[in-house]
Amino acid sequence: MAKVFQCSDLGVECDWKGMAVDEKELLIKVAEHASEEHGMKELTEVIRNKIKARIKEE
């Protein structure tokens, strides 16, 4: 099963959806997207925890 996260799960108006085989790989993809599209230099621990809580399996 793949791990999945969508920006909209955090209340952001963004239709990006990331998928990866594990949480670690997915968090890397999320960080890259957040940097490129949302101008975030890094994912703080608080944001990282919010993302982890919203990761689903498909």
PDBQT receptor file of N, H, CA, C and O in Angstrom, charges set to zero:
ATOM      1  N   MET A   1       0.833  -1.193   0.000  1.00  0.00    +0.000 N 
ATOM      2  CA  MET A   1       0.000   0.000   0.000  1.00  0.00    +0.000 C 
ATOM      3  C   MET A   1       0.874   1.251   0.000  1.00  0.00    +0.000 C 
ATOM      4  O   MET A   1       1.907   1.302   0.666  1.00  0.00    +0.000 OA
ATOM      5  N   ALA A   2       0.447   2.242  -0.747  1.00  0.00    +0.000 N 
ATOM      6  H   ALA A   2      -0.393   2.201  -1.288  1.00  0.00    +0.000 HD
ATOM      7  CA  ALA A   2       1.182   3.505  -0.844  1.00  0.00    +0.000 C 
ATOM      8  C   ALA A   2       0.719   4.463   0.247  1.00  0.00    +0.000 C 
ATOM      9  O   ALA A   2      -0.437   4.437   0.671  1.00  0.00    +0.000 OA
ATOM     10  N   LYS A   3       1.637   5.297   0.685  1.00  0.00    +0.000 N 
ATOM     11  H   LYS A   3       2.575   5.318   0.341  1.00  0.00    +0.000 HD
ATOM     12  CA  LYS A   3       1.323   6.380   1.617  1.00  0.00    +0.000 C 
ATOM     13  C   LYS A   3       0.945   7.598   0.777  1.00  0.00    +0.000 C 
ATOM     14  O   LYS A   3       1.589   7.886  -0.232  1.00  0.00    +0.000 OA
ATOM     15  N   VAL A   4      -0.103   8.315   1.199  1.00  0.00    +0.000 N 
ATOM     16  H   VAL A   4      -0.626   8.081   2.018  1.00  0.00    +0.000 HD
ATOM     17  CA  VAL A   4      -0.637   9.429   0.414  1.00  0.00    +0.000 C 
ATOM     18  C   VAL A   4      -0.885  10.632   1.320  1.00  0.00    +0.000 C 
ATOM     19  O   VAL A   4      -1.339  10.501   2.456  1.00  0.00    +0.000 OA
ATOM     20  N   PHE A   5      -0.569  11.818   0.772  1.00  0.00    +0.000 N 
ATOM     21  H   PHE A   5      -0.200  11.925  -0.151  1.00  0.00    +0.000 HD
ATOM     22  CA  PHE A   5      -0.869  13.068   1.474  1.00  0.00    +0.000 C 
ATOM     23  C   PHE A   5      -1.310  14.103   0.453  1.00  0.00    +0.000 C 
ATOM     24  O   PHE A   5      -0.769  14.169  -0.651  1.00  0.00    +0.000 OA
ATOM     25  N   GLN A   6      -2.301  14.914   0.827  1.00  0.00    +0.000 N 
ATOM     26  H   GLN A   6      -2.741  14.860   1.724  1.00  0.00    +0.000 HD
ATOM     27  CA  GLN A   6      -2.782  16.012  -0.016  1.00  0.00    +0.000 C 
ATOM     28  C   GLN A   6      -2.674  17.310   0.769  1.00  0.00    +0.000 C 
ATOM     29  O   GLN A   6      -3.013  17.364   1.951  1.00  0.00    +0.000 OA
ATOM     30  N   CYS A   7      -2.200  18.354   0.102  1.00  0.00    +0.000 N 
ATOM     31  H   CYS A   7      -1.924  18.310  -0.859  1.00  0.00    +0.000 HD
ATOM     32  CA  CYS A   7      -2.104  19.677   0.745  1.00  0.00    +0.000 C 
ATOM     33  C   CYS A   7      -3.446  20.122   1.313  1.00  0.00    +0.000 C 
ATOM     34  O   CYS A   7      -3.515  20.705   2.395  1.00  0.00    +0.000 OA
ATOM     35  N   SER A   8      -4.488  19.846   0.582  1.00  0.00    +0.000 N 
ATOM     36  H   SER A   8      -4.432  19.373  -0.297  1.00  0.00    +0.000 HD
ATOM     37  CA  SER A   8      -5.817  20.288   1.019  1.00  0.00    +0.000 C 
ATOM     38  C   SER A   8      -6.208  19.694   2.368  1.00  0.00    +0.000 C 
ATOM     39  O   SER A   8      -7.094  20.225   3.038  1.00  0.00    +0.000 OA
ATOM     40  N   ASP A   9      -5.564  18.604   2.777  1.00  0.00    +0.000 N 
ATOM     41  H   ASP A   9      -4.844  18.173   2.233  1.00  0.00    +0.000 HD
ATOM     42  CA  ASP A   9      -5.846  18.008   4.091  1.00  0.00    +0.000 C 
ATOM     43  C   ASP A   9      -5.444  18.936   5.239  1.00  0.00    +0.000 C 
ATOM     44  O   ASP A   9      -5.902  18.772   6.369  1.00  0.00    +0.000 OA
ATOM     45  N   LEU A  10      -4.580  19.915   4.935  1.00  0.00    +0.000 N 
ATOM     46  H   LEU A  10      -4.208  20.048   4.016  1.00  0.00    +0.000 HD
ATOM     47  CA  LEU A  10      -4.174  20.891   5.947  1.00  0.00    +0.000 C 
ATOM     48  C   LEU A  10      -4.929  22.205   5.809  1.00  0.00    +0.000 C 
ATOM     49  O   LEU A  10      -4.615  23.182   6.488  1.00  0.00    +0.000 OA
ATOM     50  N   GLY A  11      -5.925  22.226   4.928  1.00  0.00    +0.000 N 
ATOM     51  H   GLY A  11      -6.180  21.432   4.377  1.00  0.00    +0.000 HD
ATOM     52  CA  GLY A  11      -6.724  23.419   4.744  1.00  0.00    +0.000 C 
ATOM     53  C   GLY A  11      -6.117  24.401   3.750  1.00  0.00    +0.000 C 
ATOM     54  O   GLY A  11      -6.545  25.552   3.666  1.00  0.00    +0.000 OA
ATOM     55  N   VAL A  12      -5.126  23.949   3.003  1.00  0.00    +0.000 N 
ATOM     56  H   VAL A  12      -4.778  23.014   3.071  1.00  0.00    +0.000 HD
ATOM     57  CA  VAL A  12      -4.475  24.790   2.001  1.00  0.00    +0.000 C 
ATOM     58  C   VAL A  12      -5.219  24.650   0.678  1.00  0.00    +0.000 C 
ATOM     59  O   VAL A  12      -5.617  23.548   0.301  1.00  0.00    +0.000 OA
ATOM     60  N   GLU A  13      -5.408  25.765  -0.030  1.00  0.00    +0.000 N 
ATOM     61  H   GLU A  13      -5.084  26.660   0.277  1.00  0.00    +0.000 HD
ATOM     62  CA  GLU A  13      -6.049  25.698  -1.349  1.00  0.00    +0.000 C 
ATOM     63  C   GLU A  13      -5.008  25.241  -2.358  1.00  0.00    +0.000 C 
ATOM     64  O   GLU A  13      -4.375  26.055  -3.030  1.00  0.00    +0.000 OA
ATOM     65  N   CYS A  14      -4.841  23.933  -2.456  1.00  0.00    +0.000 N 
ATOM     66  H   CYS A  14      -5.355  23.271  -1.911  1.00  0.00    +0.000 HD
ATOM     67  CA  CYS A  14      -3.835  23.335  -3.326  1.00  0.00    +0.000 C 
ATOM     68  C   CYS A  14      -4.294  21.916  -3.623  1.00  0.00    +0.000 C 
ATOM     69  O   CYS A  14      -4.671  21.179  -2.713  1.00  0.00    +0.000 OA
ATOM     70  N   ASP A  15      -4.265  21.534  -4.892  1.00  0.00    +0.000 N 
ATOM     71  H   ASP A  15      -3.959  22.133  -5.632  1.00  0.00    +0.000 HD
ATOM     72  CA  ASP A  15      -4.751  20.204  -5.252  1.00  0.00    +0.000 C 
ATOM     73  C   ASP A  15      -3.626  19.170  -5.392  1.00  0.00    +0.000 C 
ATOM     74  O   ASP A  15      -3.844  18.080  -5.921  1.00  0.00    +0.000 OA
ATOM     75  N   TRP A  16      -2.414  19.518  -4.912  1.00  0.00    +0.000 N 
ATOM     76  H   TRP A  16      -2.236  20.403  -4.482  1.00  0.00    +0.000 HD
ATOM     77  CA  TRP A  16      -1.286  18.603  -4.991  1.00  0.00    +0.000 C 
ATOM     78  C   TRP A  16      -1.523  17.363  -4.123  1.00  0.00    +0.000 C 
ATOM     79  O   TRP A  16      -2.031  17.450  -3.005  1.00  0.00    +0.000 OA
ATOM     80  N   LYS A  17      -1.144  16.226  -4.668  1.00  0.00    +0.000 N 
ATOM     81  H   LYS A  17      -0.731  16.156  -5.576  1.00  0.00    +0.000 HD
ATOM     82  CA  LYS A  17      -1.264  14.958  -3.954  1.00  0.00    +0.000 C 
ATOM     83  C   LYS A  17       0.046  14.205  -4.141  1.00  0.00    +0.000 C 
ATOM     84  O   LYS A  17       0.490  13.986  -5.268  1.00  0.00    +0.000 OA
ATOM     85  N   GLY A  18       0.658  13.814  -3.037  1.00  0.00    +0.000 N 
ATOM     86  H   GLY A  18       0.297  13.992  -2.121  1.00  0.00    +0.000 HD
ATOM     87  CA  GLY A  18       1.907  13.071  -3.093  1.00  0.00    +0.000 C 
ATOM     88  C   GLY A  18       1.697  11.634  -2.674  1.00  0.00    +0.000 C 
ATOM     89  O   GLY A  18       0.899  11.337  -1.786  1.00  0.00    +0.000 OA
ATOM     90  N   MET A  19       2.433  10.738  -3.335  1.00  0.00    +0.000 N 
ATOM     91  H   MET A  19       3.082  10.979  -4.056  1.00  0.00    +0.000 HD
ATOM     92  CA  MET A  19       2.359   9.315  -3.014  1.00  0.00    +0.000 C 
ATOM     93  C   MET A  19       3.773   8.758  -2.938  1.00  0.00    +0.000 C 
ATOM     94  O   MET A  19       4.655   9.179  -3.686  1.00  0.00    +0.000 OA
ATOM     95  N   ALA A  20       3.988   7.802  -2.024  1.00  0.00    +0.000 N 
ATOM     96  H   ALA A  20       3.271   7.460  -1.416  1.00  0.00    +0.000 HD
ATOM     97  CA  ALA A  20       5.287   7.147  -1.889  1.00  0.00    +0.000 C 
ATOM     98  C   ALA A  20       5.089   5.798  -1.207  1.00  0.00    +0.000 C 
ATOM     99  O   ALA A  20       4.022   5.511  -0.664  1.00  0.00    +0.000 OA
ATOM    100  N   VAL A  21       6.126   4.985  -1.243  1.00  0.00    +0.000 N 
ATOM    101  H   VAL A  21       6.993   5.218  -1.683  1.00  0.00    +0.000 HD
ATOM    102  CA  VAL A  21       6.031   3.649  -0.657  1.00  0.00    +0.000 C 
ATOM    103  C   VAL A  21       6.103   3.689   0.866  1.00  0.00    +0.000 C 
ATOM    104  O   VAL A  21       5.599   2.788   1.536  1.00  0.00    +0.000 OA
ATOM    105  N   ASP A  22       6.735   4.739   1.419  1.00  0.00    +0.000 N 
ATOM    106  H   ASP A  22       7.145   5.471   0.875  1.00  0.00    +0.000 HD
ATOM    107  CA  ASP A  22       6.805   4.835   2.878  1.00  0.00    +0.000 C 
ATOM    108  C   ASP A  22       6.726   6.303   3.322  1.00  0.00    +0.000 C 
ATOM    109  O   ASP A  22       6.834   7.224   2.512  1.00  0.00    +0.000 OA
ATOM    110  N   GLU A  23       6.538   6.485   4.612  1.00  0.00    +0.000 N 
ATOM    111  H   GLU A  23       6.451   5.737   5.270  1.00  0.00    +0.000 HD
ATOM    112  CA  GLU A  23       6.350   7.820   5.168  1.00  0.00    +0.000 C 
ATOM    113  C   GLU A  23       7.571   8.711   4.947  1.00  0.00    +0.000 C 
ATOM    114  O   GLU A  23       7.426   9.890   4.625  1.00  0.00    +0.000 OA
ATOM    115  N   LYS A  24       8.759   8.163   5.115  1.00  0.00    +0.000 N 
ATOM    116  H   LYS A  24       8.877   7.205   5.377  1.00  0.00    +0.000 HD
ATOM    117  CA  LYS A  24       9.986   8.947   4.966  1.00  0.00    +0.000 C 
ATOM    118  C   LYS A  24      10.093   9.529   3.558  1.00  0.00    +0.000 C 
ATOM    119  O   LYS A  24      10.380  10.715   3.392  1.00  0.00    +0.000 OA
ATOM    120  N   GLU A  25       9.864   8.702   2.556  1.00  0.00    +0.000 N 
ATOM    121  H   GLU A  25       9.631   7.739   2.691  1.00  0.00    +0.000 HD
ATOM    122  CA  GLU A  25       9.922   9.161   1.159  1.00  0.00    +0.000 C 
ATOM    123  C   GLU A  25       8.831  10.197   0.883  1.00  0.00    +0.000 C 
ATOM    124  O   GLU A  25       9.061  11.180   0.178  1.00  0.00    +0.000 OA
ATOM    125  N   LEU A  26       7.658   9.971   1.438  1.00  0.00    +0.000 N 
ATOM    126  H   LEU A  26       7.471   9.172   2.010  1.00  0.00    +0.000 HD
ATOM    127  CA  LEU A  26       6.551  10.913   1.235  1.00  0.00    +0.000 C 
ATOM    128  C   LEU A  26       6.859  12.267   1.861  1.00  0.00    +0.000 C 
ATOM    129  O   LEU A  26       6.567  13.302   1.263  1.00  0.00    +0.000 OA
ATOM    130  N   LEU A  27       7.442  12.276   3.047  1.00  0.00    +0.000 N 
ATOM    131  H   LEU A  27       7.680  11.436   3.533  1.00  0.00    +0.000 HD
ATOM    132  CA  LEU A  27       7.779  13.543   3.698  1.00  0.00    +0.000 C 
ATOM    133  C   LEU A  27       8.815  14.323   2.890  1.00  0.00    +0.000 C 
ATOM    134  O   LEU A  27       8.787  15.554   2.876  1.00  0.00    +0.000 OA
ATOM    135  N   ILE A  28       9.722  13.627   2.225  1.00  0.00    +0.000 N 
ATOM    136  H   ILE A  28       9.745  12.628   2.236  1.00  0.00    +0.000 HD
ATOM    137  CA  ILE A  28      10.684  14.296   1.351  1.00  0.00    +0.000 C 
ATOM    138  C   ILE A  28       9.953  14.969   0.196  1.00  0.00    +0.000 C 
ATOM    139  O   ILE A  28      10.241  16.117  -0.143  1.00  0.00    +0.000 OA
ATOM    140  N   LYS A  29       9.004  14.254  -0.407  1.00  0.00    +0.000 N 
ATOM    141  H   LYS A  29       8.770  13.321  -0.131  1.00  0.00    +0.000 HD
ATOM    142  CA  LYS A  29       8.223  14.818  -1.512  1.00  0.00    +0.000 C 
ATOM    143  C   LYS A  29       7.393  16.009  -1.044  1.00  0.00    +0.000 C 
ATOM    144  O   LYS A  29       7.292  17.014  -1.747  1.00  0.00    +0.000 OA
ATOM    145  N   VAL A  30       6.805  15.894   0.133  1.00  0.00    +0.000 N 
ATOM    146  H   VAL A  30       6.888  15.077   0.704  1.00  0.00    +0.000 HD
ATOM    147  CA  VAL A  30       6.003  16.994   0.680  1.00  0.00    +0.000 C 
ATOM    148  C   VAL A  30       6.887  18.221   0.912  1.00  0.00    +0.000 C 
ATOM    149  O   VAL A  30       6.492  19.340   0.583  1.00  0.00    +0.000 OA
ATOM    150  N   ALA A  31       8.072  18.018   1.473  1.00  0.00    +0.000 N 
ATOM    151  H   ALA A  31       8.393  17.110   1.741  1.00  0.00    +0.000 HD
ATOM    152  CA  ALA A  31       8.993  19.127   1.734  1.00  0.00    +0.000 C 
ATOM    153  C   ALA A  31       9.408  19.810   0.434  1.00  0.00    +0.000 C 
ATOM    154  O   ALA A  31       9.476  21.037   0.376  1.00  0.00    +0.000 OA
ATOM    155  N   GLU A  32       9.686  19.026  -0.607  1.00  0.00    +0.000 N 
ATOM    156  H   GLU A  32       9.631  18.029  -0.560  1.00  0.00    +0.000 HD
ATOM    157  CA  GLU A  32      10.053  19.590  -1.905  1.00  0.00    +0.000 C 
ATOM    158  C   GLU A  32       8.898  20.418  -2.475  1.00  0.00    +0.000 C 
ATOM    159  O   GLU A  32       9.101  21.530  -2.963  1.00  0.00    +0.000 OA
ATOM    160  N   HIS A  33       7.697  19.869  -2.408  1.00  0.00    +0.000 N 
ATOM    161  H   HIS A  33       7.532  18.966  -2.012  1.00  0.00    +0.000 HD
ATOM    162  CA  HIS A  33       6.520  20.588  -2.903  1.00  0.00    +0.000 C 
ATOM    163  C   HIS A  33       6.302  21.873  -2.106  1.00  0.00    +0.000 C 
ATOM    164  O   HIS A  33       6.070  22.934  -2.686  1.00  0.00    +0.000 OA
ATOM    165  N   ALA A  34       6.376  21.777  -0.781  1.00  0.00    +0.000 N 
ATOM    166  H   ALA A  34       6.564  20.915  -0.310  1.00  0.00    +0.000 HD
ATOM    167  CA  ALA A  34       6.152  22.945   0.071  1.00  0.00    +0.000 C 
ATOM    168  C   ALA A  34       7.156  24.051  -0.234  1.00  0.00    +0.000 C 
ATOM    169  O   ALA A  34       6.809  25.232  -0.212  1.00  0.00    +0.000 OA
ATOM    170  N   SER A  35       8.387  23.673  -0.515  1.00  0.00    +0.000 N 
ATOM    171  H   SER A  35       8.669  22.714  -0.533  1.00  0.00    +0.000 HD
ATOM    172  CA  SER A  35       9.422  24.645  -0.845  1.00  0.00    +0.000 C 
ATOM    173  C   SER A  35       9.162  25.295  -2.202  1.00  0.00    +0.000 C 
ATOM    174  O   SER A  35       9.194  26.519  -2.330  1.00  0.00    +0.000 OA
ATOM    175  N   GLU A  36       8.908  24.475  -3.199  1.00  0.00    +0.000 N 
ATOM    176  H   GLU A  36       8.881  23.481  -3.096  1.00  0.00    +0.000 HD
ATOM    177  CA  GLU A  36       8.744  24.968  -4.567  1.00  0.00    +0.000 C 
ATOM    178  C   GLU A  36       7.445  25.747  -4.775  1.00  0.00    +0.000 C 
ATOM    179  O   GLU A  36       7.444  26.787  -5.435  1.00  0.00    +0.000 OA
ATOM    180  N   GLU A  37       6.356  25.258  -4.225  1.00  0.00    +0.000 N 
ATOM    181  H   GLU A  37       6.356  24.414  -3.689  1.00  0.00    +0.000 HD
ATOM    182  CA  GLU A  37       5.041  25.852  -4.497  1.00  0.00    +0.000 C 
ATOM    183  C   GLU A  37       4.530  26.805  -3.423  1.00  0.00    +0.000 C 
ATOM    184  O   GLU A  37       3.719  27.685  -3.712  1.00  0.00    +0.000 OA
ATOM    185  N   HIS A  38       4.995  26.636  -2.188  1.00  0.00    +0.000 N 
ATOM    186  H   HIS A  38       5.653  25.921  -1.953  1.00  0.00    +0.000 HD
ATOM    187  CA  HIS A  38       4.458  27.441  -1.092  1.00  0.00    +0.000 C 
ATOM    188  C   HIS A  38       5.522  28.300  -0.410  1.00  0.00    +0.000 C 
ATOM    189  O   HIS A  38       5.228  29.005   0.556  1.00  0.00    +0.000 OA
ATOM    190  N   GLY A  39       6.767  28.242  -0.915  1.00  0.00    +0.000 N 
ATOM    191  H   GLY A  39       7.005  27.670  -1.699  1.00  0.00    +0.000 HD
ATOM    192  CA  GLY A  39       7.828  29.087  -0.392  1.00  0.00    +0.000 C 
ATOM    193  C   GLY A  39       8.285  28.756   1.015  1.00  0.00    +0.000 C 
ATOM    194  O   GLY A  39       8.895  29.590   1.683  1.00  0.00    +0.000 OA
ATOM    195  N   MET A  40       7.995  27.548   1.470  1.00  0.00    +0.000 N 
ATOM    196  H   MET A  40       7.499  26.870   0.927  1.00  0.00    +0.000 HD
ATOM    197  CA  MET A  40       8.410  27.147   2.819  1.00  0.00    +0.000 C 
ATOM    198  C   MET A  40       9.854  26.659   2.780  1.00  0.00    +0.000 C 
ATOM    199  O   MET A  40      10.183  25.740   2.029  1.00  0.00    +0.000 OA
ATOM    200  N   LYS A  41      10.704  27.267   3.581  1.00  0.00    +0.000 N 
ATOM    201  H   LYS A  41      10.437  28.013   4.191  1.00  0.00    +0.000 HD
ATOM    202  CA  LYS A  41      12.119  26.883   3.606  1.00  0.00    +0.000 C 
ATOM    203  C   LYS A  41      12.322  25.512   4.239  1.00  0.00    +0.000 C 
ATOM    204  O   LYS A  41      13.206  24.755   3.836  1.00  0.00    +0.000 OA
ATOM    205  N   GLU A  42      11.501  25.202   5.225  1.00  0.00    +0.000 N 
ATOM    206  H   GLU A  42      10.783  25.816   5.552  1.00  0.00    +0.000 HD
ATOM    207  CA  GLU A  42      11.596  23.910   5.903  1.00  0.00    +0.000 C 
ATOM    208  C   GLU A  42      10.249  23.570   6.535  1.00  0.00    +0.000 C 
ATOM    209  O   GLU A  42       9.399  24.436   6.741  1.00  0.00    +0.000 OA
ATOM    210  N   LEU A  43      10.081  22.290   6.834  1.00  0.00    +0.000 N 
ATOM    211  H   LEU A  43      10.771  21.586   6.667  1.00  0.00    +0.000 HD
ATOM    212  CA  LEU A  43       8.887  21.846   7.550  1.00  0.00    +0.000 C 
ATOM    213  C   LEU A  43       9.228  21.826   9.034  1.00  0.00    +0.000 C 
ATOM    214  O   LEU A  43      10.099  21.072   9.467  1.00  0.00    +0.000 OA
ATOM    215  N   THR A  44       8.547  22.649   9.799  1.00  0.00    +0.000 N 
ATOM    216  H   THR A  44       7.840  23.262   9.447  1.00  0.00    +0.000 HD
ATOM    217  CA  THR A  44       8.780  22.648  11.236  1.00  0.00    +0.000 C 
ATOM    218  C   THR A  44       8.264  21.339  11.822  1.00  0.00    +0.000 C 
ATOM    219  O   THR A  44       7.519  20.609  11.168  1.00  0.00    +0.000 OA
ATOM    220  N   GLU A  45       8.656  21.054  13.036  1.00  0.00    +0.000 N 
ATOM    221  H   GLU A  45       9.261  21.647  13.567  1.00  0.00    +0.000 HD
ATOM    222  CA  GLU A  45       8.202  19.834  13.697  1.00  0.00    +0.000 C 
ATOM    223  C   GLU A  45       6.680  19.827  13.845  1.00  0.00    +0.000 C 
ATOM    224  O   GLU A  45       6.046  18.783  13.700  1.00  0.00    +0.000 OA
ATOM    225  N   VAL A  46       6.104  20.977  14.130  1.00  0.00    +0.000 N 
ATOM    226  H   VAL A  46       6.619  21.826  14.248  1.00  0.00    +0.000 HD
ATOM    227  CA  VAL A  46       4.649  21.086  14.281  1.00  0.00    +0.000 C 
ATOM    228  C   VAL A  46       3.953  20.737  12.967  1.00  0.00    +0.000 C 
ATOM    229  O   VAL A  46       3.007  19.951  12.952  1.00  0.00    +0.000 OA
ATOM    230  N   ILE A  47       4.423  21.322  11.870  1.00  0.00    +0.000 N 
ATOM    231  H   ILE A  47       5.192  21.962  11.882  1.00  0.00    +0.000 HD
ATOM    232  CA  ILE A  47       3.817  21.043  10.563  1.00  0.00    +0.000 C 
ATOM    233  C   ILE A  47       4.057  19.594  10.167  1.00  0.00    +0.000 C 
ATOM    234  O   ILE A  47       3.158  18.931   9.650  1.00  0.00    +0.000 OA
ATOM    235  N   ARG A  48       5.269  19.102  10.411  1.00  0.00    +0.000 N 
ATOM    236  H   ARG A  48       5.999  19.641  10.831  1.00  0.00    +0.000 HD
ATOM    237  CA  ARG A  48       5.584  17.702  10.095  1.00  0.00    +0.000 C 
ATOM    238  C   ARG A  48       4.631  16.755  10.831  1.00  0.00    +0.000 C 
ATOM    239  O   ARG A  48       4.156  15.777  10.254  1.00  0.00    +0.000 OA
ATOM    240  N   ASN A  49       4.355  17.044  12.092  1.00  0.00    +0.000 N 
ATOM    241  H   ASN A  49       4.740  17.839  12.562  1.00  0.00    +0.000 HD
ATOM    242  CA  ASN A  49       3.436  16.200  12.872  1.00  0.00    +0.000 C 
ATOM    243  C   ASN A  49       2.011  16.275  12.331  1.00  0.00    +0.000 C 
ATOM    244  O   ASN A  49       1.299  15.271  12.311  1.00  0.00    +0.000 OA
ATOM    245  N   LYS A  50       1.591  17.467  11.893  1.00  0.00    +0.000 N 
ATOM    246  H   LYS A  50       2.169  18.283  11.909  1.00  0.00    +0.000 HD
ATOM    247  CA  LYS A  50       0.260  17.609  11.299  1.00  0.00    +0.000 C 
ATOM    248  C   LYS A  50       0.159  16.803  10.001  1.00  0.00    +0.000 C 
ATOM    249  O   LYS A  50      -0.857  16.162   9.735  1.00  0.00    +0.000 OA
ATOM    250  N   ILE A  51       1.219  16.846   9.204  1.00  0.00    +0.000 N 
ATOM    251  H   ILE A  51       2.045  17.367   9.420  1.00  0.00    +0.000 HD
ATOM    252  CA  ILE A  51       1.244  16.076   7.966  1.00  0.00    +0.000 C 
ATOM    253  C   ILE A  51       1.181  14.588   8.268  1.00  0.00    +0.000 C 
ATOM    254  O   ILE A  51       0.388  13.859   7.673  1.00  0.00    +0.000 OA
ATOM    255  N   LYS A  52       2.023  14.138   9.197  1.00  0.00    +0.000 N 
ATOM    256  H   LYS A  52       2.668  14.730   9.681  1.00  0.00    +0.000 HD
ATOM    257  CA  LYS A  52       2.057  12.705   9.552  1.00  0.00    +0.000 C 
ATOM    258  C   LYS A  52       0.683  12.219  10.010  1.00  0.00    +0.000 C 
ATOM    259  O   LYS A  52       0.285  11.095   9.704  1.00  0.00    +0.000 OA
ATOM    260  N   ALA A  53      -0.038  13.065  10.740  1.00  0.00    +0.000 N 
ATOM    261  H   ALA A  53       0.285  13.978  10.988  1.00  0.00    +0.000 HD
ATOM    262  CA  ALA A  53      -1.360  12.680  11.246  1.00  0.00    +0.000 C 
ATOM    263  C   ALA A  53      -2.390  12.542  10.137  1.00  0.00    +0.000 C 
ATOM    264  O   ALA A  53      -3.430  11.910  10.326  1.00  0.00    +0.000 OA
ATOM    265  N   ARG A  54      -2.101  13.137   8.967  1.00  0.00    +0.000 N 
ATOM    266  H   ARG A  54      -1.257  13.650   8.813  1.00  0.00    +0.000 HD
ATOM    267  CA  ARG A  54      -3.056  13.120   7.867  1.00  0.00    +0.000 C 
ATOM    268  C   ARG A  54      -2.642  12.206   6.700  1.00  0.00    +0.000 C 
ATOM    269  O   ARG A  54      -3.320  12.151   5.675  1.00  0.00    +0.000 OA
ATOM    270  N   ILE A  55      -1.535  11.502   6.871  1.00  0.00    +0.000 N 
ATOM    271  H   ILE A  55      -0.984  11.547   7.704  1.00  0.00    +0.000 HD
ATOM    272  CA  ILE A  55      -1.108  10.555   5.835  1.00  0.00    +0.000 C 
ATOM    273  C   ILE A  55      -2.072   9.365   5.843  1.00  0.00    +0.000 C 
ATOM    274  O   ILE A  55      -2.420   8.812   6.887  1.00  0.00    +0.000 OA
ATOM    275  N   LYS A  56      -2.481   9.003   4.634  1.00  0.00    +0.000 N 
ATOM    276  H   LYS A  56      -2.199   9.452   3.786  1.00  0.00    +0.000 HD
ATOM    277  CA  LYS A  56      -3.416   7.874   4.470  1.00  0.00    +0.000 C 
ATOM    278  C   LYS A  56      -2.719   6.783   3.667  1.00  0.00    +0.000 C 
ATOM    279  O   LYS A  56      -1.660   6.999   3.079  1.00  0.00    +0.000 OA
ATOM    280  N   GLU A  57      -3.326   5.631   3.659  1.00  0.00    +0.000 N 
ATOM    281  H   GLU A  57      -4.187   5.455   4.137  1.00  0.00    +0.000 HD
ATOM    282  CA  GLU A  57      -2.827   4.520   2.848  1.00  0.00    +0.000 C 
ATOM    283  C   GLU A  57      -3.798   4.246   1.728  1.00  0.00    +0.000 C 
ATOM    284  O   GLU A  57      -5.014   4.247   1.922  1.00  0.00    +0.000 OA
ATOM    285  N   GLU A  58      -3.244   4.008   0.548  1.00  0.00    +0.000 N 
ATOM    286  H   GLU A  58      -2.256   4.006   0.391  1.00  0.00    +0.000 HD
ATOM    287  CA  GLU A  58      -4.088   3.668  -0.611  1.00  0.00    +0.000 C 
ATOM    288  C   GLU A  58      -3.608   2.367  -1.201  1.00  0.00    +0.000 C 
ATOM    289  O   GLU A  58      -4.173   1.890  -2.185  1.00  0.00    +0.000 OA
TER     290      GLU A  58
